Amino acid sequence: MEKQSELYFTTGEFAKILGVKKHTLFHYDEIGLFSPAVKDEENHYRYYFVWQMDTFEVIRALQKLGMPLGEIRNIWRRGRRSIFWRWWIRRRRKLTRRLNG
């Protein structure tokens, strides 16, 4: 792929911008959670599009809230936000019990 625009970043560039290790991006791709926009067949480089940063930040936020990567992946694959809301209600109840307990 000829990098025609500053809107695409290599794995290393994208990882540096987001403050994560490249291996995190490779792992997310391996488990089907978050893949690069382009995988160049010739040089095997992976390119992430600038707008993918928002998606990555949502994944990171959900992970920090305690949602397992497998559940996040299932939400993305199915496009079913109801799974997230059910998880969030359970999580909120647990936190409320801890605070009140």
N, C-alpha and C positions, 0 to 999 in steps of 0.2 A: 504494500500500500504506500502510495506517495502521500506523505503528510502534507496535505494542501492547506490546512487551516490550523490556527492556534486553538481551535476548539477541541482538538484531540490530544490526549496525553498518553505516553507509554506507561506501563505498569509502575515503573520506578518513579516517574514524575507524579502520577496520580497518587501513589502511596505517600510520597513526600508532602504533597499539598494537604492530604487528609490526616497526616500524622500517624500513619499505620505502617506496618511492615509489608513488603511486597508479598510475603508468604501468606498474609491474611487475605489478600486479593486472590491469590492462587487457590487457597483453600475454599473461599466462598464460591469460586468458579467450579471447583471440583465437586462440591456438594450441590451445585445447581441453585445457589442462592443469588449470586450476583456475578454476572459475566460481562466481559468487555464488549463494547459496541462492535468492535472489529477485531477479528483474528486474521492476521496476514498470513496467507498460505506460503508465500515465498520466504520470508525471513522469520516467521513464527512469532513475530511481535504481537502484542496485544495492545489495543488502543481503546482508551476510555474517553467517552464524550463528556464535555464539560457539564452537561445537564444531569449526568449520572451522579454527580456529587450529592444532590439532594436525596436521591434514593439511598445512597450509602449512609448518609446522616440519619435517615429514618431507621435503617437497619441497626445502626450503632445505638441509637436512642432506645429502641425496643430491647436490644441486648442488655443495655445498662439497666433497664427496668426489670430485667430478670427473665425475659422471654427466651427460651432456647432457640438456637439457630434453625433447627428442624421445623419448629412451629412458624417461625418467620418465613421460611422457605415455602411452607404449605400455603400461607396466606398469599404470598406473591404468586405462586403457581395457579392457585384457584381464583385469585382476584376476589377472595371472599373476606371482606372486612368483618363479617359477623364472627369469624373465628377470633380475630383480635379483640373484639368487644367482649366476647365471653371470657377470654383470658384476662382481660383488663378488669372486669368485674370481680373475678376470683381473686386476682392479685390485690385489688383495692380492699376487698373484705379481709384478706389476711393481714394487710398493713393496718387496717382499722382495729382488728382484734389485738394486734401487738401493741398499738398505741393505747388502747383502752384496758388492756389486760394487766 
